[in-house]
Amino acid sequence: MGYYALQGTEAAYESARSASDEPRVYIQGRTAHNEWEPIEKYFDEFLPDRYKRSIEGVGHWGADLWMVVDFLTAIETHERPRLDIYQALRMTLPGLVSELSIAQNGQWLAVPNPLTMTSGIGVNPGAEAPLT
């Protein structure tokens, strides 16, 4: 089971650390000092309706399936998906490049711009002619 945490200037989130644990949040001005609250307490207030349905049997507590649902909905409605390929690459490439950096003893490496990254597909428009 993976563990992750998010921390901002006014709130923090921690995923469950074990199968018997629950995800939890701290929200400045709402949560008691030095305390955590179950994230479910805030579902009605902050969670969009479409995500309130529990989806069993899929990875990452259902998060993987929502990406597929968004993709299929975009095809059916001819609308841009909530997370398109360029957004996905902008979120993924830094992690991949960091692994290369680690393998090179922490060498600083440039993260490619997915809007101009076309090497290998037969077209290279260059930075002056982005793909989107």
KAGI-V77880 format. One record per run of one state. SS is the DSSP state (alpha for helix, beta for strand, coil for the rest). FROM is the first residue (numbers start at 1). LEN is the number of residues. If there is no record, write none. Layout:
SS|FROM|LEN, SS|FROM|LEN
This chain:
coil|1|4, beta|5|3, coil|8|3, beta|11|4, coil|15|9, beta|24|4, coil|28|9, beta|37|2, alpha|39|8, coil|47|2, alpha|49|3, coil|52|8, alpha|60|18, coil|78|7, alpha|85|19, coil|104|29
